[in-house]
């Protein structure tokens, strides 16, 4: 939030928003005695504050399985060989 005595700078811009959303903002502005711009600014402040509180999203941990590396004959430096290995008709249990 800004200090009550702080000077606010404004930027004039044009945005495109859904008609129903604009009508809702216009209604809220009329109900609360504010301008549509003030309603949109307040909504944007709330949305931005929520993003800051969430923080960066953490990726889920990848499962780790025991083993001694790749299967014999699997060449990780060759995409084509890897695809061939994955496309083989072997059952999943045979790959474990």
N, C-alpha and C positions, 0 to 999 in steps of 0.2 A: 504494500500500500504506500501511497505517496504521502509525504508530509503535507498537512493542510495548507501551509504557507508556500509550498513549492510551486513554481510556475510550470504548468503543463504545456508541452509543445504538441501541436496537432499537425497531422498530415492529411491532406485531402486526397481521397482515393475513390476509385469506382470498383465495386465488387458485384458479382452476380450471385444471388441467393434464390432459393426456391420461393415461389410466390406464397405458398402457405406459411412458410417460416417468416417471411417478411410481414405478412398480415398479423401473425401472432406477435411479432416484435412491436408492430405498430399499436396493436391492442394493449399490450403490456405498457408501452410508453404512455398511452392515454390514461390508463388506470392508475399509473404511478406519478403522473405529472412530469415526466421526463421526455427527452427527445428520443427518437428511434436510434440515433447514433449513440446516445448514452446507454441505452438498453443493450445494444450490440457490443459496445466497449466492455460493459460489465460482464456480459456472457463470455466474451473472449478472455477477460481477466480470470474468471473462474475456471475456464477450460485450461488456460496456461498454467495456473497455480496447481491444478490437479496433475498435470504432466510433470511438473517439477517435483512433486511429492512422491510420484511413482518411482522415479529414478530409472536408471537403465534397466532394461529387461534382461534377466539372466537366462541364459540358455540352459535347457535341461541337461543333466549329466548323461553322457553316452554310456551305454552298458559296456562292461569290460568282461571278456570271457578268458578263462585260462587257456593256455596253449603255448606253442613254441613258434608262433609266426604263421606265415602263409603255408598253404598246402604245397606239397611237392609239385613242381611244374607250373606254378602260378607266377607269372612275370608282371609285377606291378608297374614296370616301366613301359609296358605296352598296353594301350587301351584296347586294342583289337584282341589281344590274347586274353585279357581279363574278361571282355565281353564273351568270348568263346567259352571260357571256363564257366562263366555264370549261366550261359545258355545250354550247357550240357544237360542231358536228361537224367543226371544223377539225382537221387533223392537228397533232401536236406540232411537227413541223418547220415548219409555217406560222406558229407562234407565236414562233419564234426570230428 
